[in-house]
Amino acid sequence: MNMPIIKSAITGLAFAFGLNAALAAETITYGSLPDPGYDAVVWAIENGKVSDPNVTIKVERVSSIPALMQAAMTQQFNLMPNGVLSLPQMRESGLPIKVLSTLLRYHPEGHSADVWVMPNSPYKTIQDLKGKTIAVVSGEAQNVISVRWVISEYFGMNADLVGGDFRWVEMPQAQFEAALQAGRVDAVSFSNVPSYAATKDGKYRSVLHGSKELEKMYGGPMPSLFLFGYEGDMNKRPDAYVAAGKLLKASAEYVLKNPDEVFAAVAPKYKISKDDLQTWFLTYAQMPLSLGPTDKQVMMKAWQSGAKMGMLKKVPASADELIWPKAIAQ
């Protein structure tokens, strides 16, 4: 028997098997934003702390929310985040999207959807701000839409962007403080991580606790952002998307198990402290990368609110119309 030939054949088979295994791994592109919260939940994936031999998730960051929206319309990435109201709006525009998981849910006791004034402001309640000016980064941002839903349905005021009980003005978040001090605006609504980082030292006072009011309105914590894909590719490569969804969930769980490691790595990139990022992540928001027990119910009620305010033409008959059958659940 020719042993060298047998050894060579075995080596060749092993190489072929390894090559086939490598070729079998699917790639899922994930379009994201440069944001400390978004970065934290994919840190374990990008740094090799969690992995799956069957799928590779390639995280690509775009520069801004408008750029992310453009990428969504052109189907540039396999998976992308978007607000709860944007999902049925995208379906109405003809995009065949399906939800894979919940990216961000407001912590009911946190302040991710508040309206803030200066500590010495004469305004004590949202009703006191009637006729006044509120600064936001974007009137169409989901945190601002959530605030407007609370104002409209919980407090019975007109929260329309034009012709309502308030004057809404858009400006960069970095200008909020100067605008308040100069009297150009009377209140502000911070987004995401700045909702904690900018207010923690008592520089601002909340006059509307949006996340708590939303939970009362909808019967569960508000799922603000979801991760979605496009139905055709999801159904063509279901195993790849299930594997990607499970891997993203594992990455989110890694943050909770290893907070010091993750936040110490992510926070410096955004010039915030590890403790600030960790406090926001654990007390202002929940980023589970999986659907929770009340998410479908809250989605439906949020869409009904959107329809009442003319933001949505038609409310889907069921949340399942937009949720992929193999979606990742808690």
N, C-alpha and C positions, 0 to 999 in steps of 0.2 A: 504493500500500500504506500502511495506517495504522500507522506505526511505534510511536506511543504505545500502541496497543492490543496490538501484538505484544509490546512491552516489558512491559506490564502482565501479559500472559498468562504470559510467561516467569517473571516475579517470582512470580506466583501458583503456578506449577508448582514453583518452587524452594522456596517456603514449604511447600507441601503435602508435597513430598518430605522436607523437614527435619522436618515435623511427624510424618509417618508413621515416619521413622527413630527419632524420639524416643519415639513410642508403641510401637515394636517392642522397645525396651529393657525387659527383665524386671527385677523387683525381687525379691531374695532376702534375707529377714531372717535375721540371725545372732544368736542369743541367747548371750551371753557373760557372764563374771564380771569384776569389777574386779580384775585381777591383772596385774602387770608383764609376765609372760611372754605371757599372752593378748593384752595390749595391743600388745606389740612386734610380733607377727606380723601384726596388721591395721593397724599404723601407716601403712604405705605406701598402703593403700587409703583410709584415713580422711583422709589428707593429700594425696591426689591425685598420688602418685608413680607409682602403677600404676593402670591403668583398662582398661575394655573397653566399647565403645559398645553392646554387646548386653546388658549386665547391670549392675545397680546392687546392691551389697551394703550393706545397712543394718545396722550393728552396734548391738545394743541390750544394755545390761548390766543384769543383775538383781543384787539385793543379796547373795545368799548361795547356797550349794550347795542347801539345801532349796528355795529359791525357784526355782532352776534345774531341780530335779527336778520341781517342780509344773508348771513351764512345759513340760517334756518330756511329762508325762502328758496335758496339755491341748493339746498340739501348737500351742503359742503362736507358735513360730518355725519357719522353714523348715529351718534348720540349727542344730545344737547340739552341744556337746561332752559326752562321757560316758566313764566308765571301761570298760576292756576287759570286765570281768565284768558290768557293768550292761547291756551290749548284749543278750546272750541272755536276761537276766532281763526286760528290757523286751519282748522277743519273746514270752516265756512269759506275760507279762501281757496280751498281745493287741495291743501297739503294732506297727504295720507299719513298722519302721525298717530302713534300709539305710545302710551305711557309705560315706561319700564319700572320706575320706582319714584319714591318721594325723595327729593334732594334736601329741602329745607322746610321745617315746620316751626311756627312761632312757639316759643315756650310761653305758656299762659301767664306766668309770673314775670316774664321779661318785658322789655320795652322796645321791641323791634318795630312796632307800628304806632308810635306815639306822636303827639304834637307838643313841641317844646317852646317855652318862652324864657326870657331872662329871669333870674331870681327876684329882681325888684319890679318885675312887670305888674301892672295893675290887673292883668287878666288872670282869673282863677279857674275858669271852666271854658270848655269849647264854645259854650253859648256866649261868653263874654267877647269872643273873637268875631262875632257876626259883623260883617262889613269891613273886617280887617284883612291884612295881607299875610299870606303864609308862603314861605319859600320852600321849594322842593327841587330836587335835581331834575326830575321829569314827572309831569303830570300823569304819564302812562306807566310809570314804574309800579310793580305790584304792591310794594309797601304803601305807596301813596293811594293806589286804588283801594287797598284794604282800609286805610284811614277814612277814605271817602265813603265806603260802605258803612262803617260804624257811624259816621256823622249823619248819614242819610237815614239808615234803618233803626239805629239804636237811639239816636237823639232827635230824629224827625226834622232835620234841617236840610237845606238844599246844598249839596256838595258838588254841583256841576262845575266844571272848570271855567265855564263862561256863563255869566248871568246868574250865578248862585249866590249863596249867603256870604261867600268869601272871595277874595282876590288871590288867585294862585299864580305865583311867579316862579319861573324856572331860572336857576343859576347854579354854578359849581358849588359843591358843598363847602369848599375852602372859603367861600365868601359869606357864608351864613352869619358868622359872628360879627363881622364888620357891618353887615347890612342891618342886623339887630341893633347894634350899638349906635348906628347912625340914624335909626328910625325909619329906614327904607322898607323894612318888613316888621311885622309884629310877632311872628311865630315861625318855626321851622319844623320840618319833618326829616330826620336823618334816616339814611338807609343802612341796612345790614350792620357790619361791625362798628361803624362810627356811632350808631345809636347807643352803644355802651361807652366806647372810648372817649367820645366828645362830652359825655354828660356825667361821667363818674365822679368828677371833682366838685359837683354842685354848681357848675357854671350855667346850668339850665334847669328849668323846672317843668315837669310834665303836666299838661292840662287835659290829656286824653290818654288813657291806658288801653291802647288798641288791641293788644293781644288778649287781654283778659275779657274785654267786651266782645271780641269776636268769638271766643269760646262760649260765652253765654248765648250769643246769637245763633251759633251753628251746632252746638252740642258736642264740640270737640275742638282740640287745638287746630289752628289754621295752617293747613299745608300750603305754603306760599309758592314754592318752586318744585317742579317735577322734572325728571329726566325722561326725555322722549326719544324715540327713533322713528323710522319710516317703515310703514307696514309691509311694503313689498320686500324689502331686504330682511326685515325681522322674520317674516314667514319663510323666506328662502334659506336663511341661516339661523334657525331657532336655537340650535345648540350653542352657537357662538354667542348669541345675545343672552341666553340664560347663564352661560359661564361668565360673561362680562358683568352681568348684573350681580351675580354672587360674589365675584371678585371685588366689585365696588362696595358691596355691603361689608365684606371682610375688611376692606381698607378703612371704612368708616368705623367699624368696631375696634380696629387697631388704635385709632385715636383715643377712644375712651379707656382702653387698657394701658396705653403708653402716652399719656398727655404731656408729661415733661419733655419727652424726646421729640414729639411731633411739634409742639408749639414753640419750643426753643429753636427748632430749625426753620419754621415758617415765619414767625413774628418779625425777625430782623429785616426781612426783605421788604416789609411794609412799614418800617420805622415805628412799630408799636412794641410794647413789652410782651413778653411771654405770658405774664399774669393777666394782662388785659385781654389778650386773645383767648386764653383759657377760660376766663370768667364769662366772656361773651358766649363762647361755644357751649358752655355747660349750663348757663342760666338764661340766656336770651333766645337761643335757638336750639333746635334738634335737627341734626343732619344724619338721618339713619340710612339713606340710600335703600329704603324699602318702604312699602306701603303699610300704614298703620291701620288699626281696627276701625277708626272713625273717618279716615281720609276720604273714602267714597261719599259718605254722607255729607261731609263738609264741602266737598267739591260741588255737589249738586246744589247745595244752598248758596254757595258763592256764585255759581253760574246764574241762579235765579236773581241774586242781587244785581249781577251785571246786566241781566236783561231788563230789570226794572229801571235801571239808570241809562238804558239805551246803548250800553257797551256791547251787547250781544244780540243778534237778530233772533236766535231761537235757542232755547235751553235743550240740550240733549235729553232724550228720554231716560237715559241711564248713564251712570259714570262708566259702565262697562263698554259703552260705545267708543270711549277713548282710551281704555286700559287694555293693554295687550294680555291675551289669555294666560301667558306664561310670565306675567309680571312678578317681580320679586317682592315678597311679603315678609313682614316681621314674624 
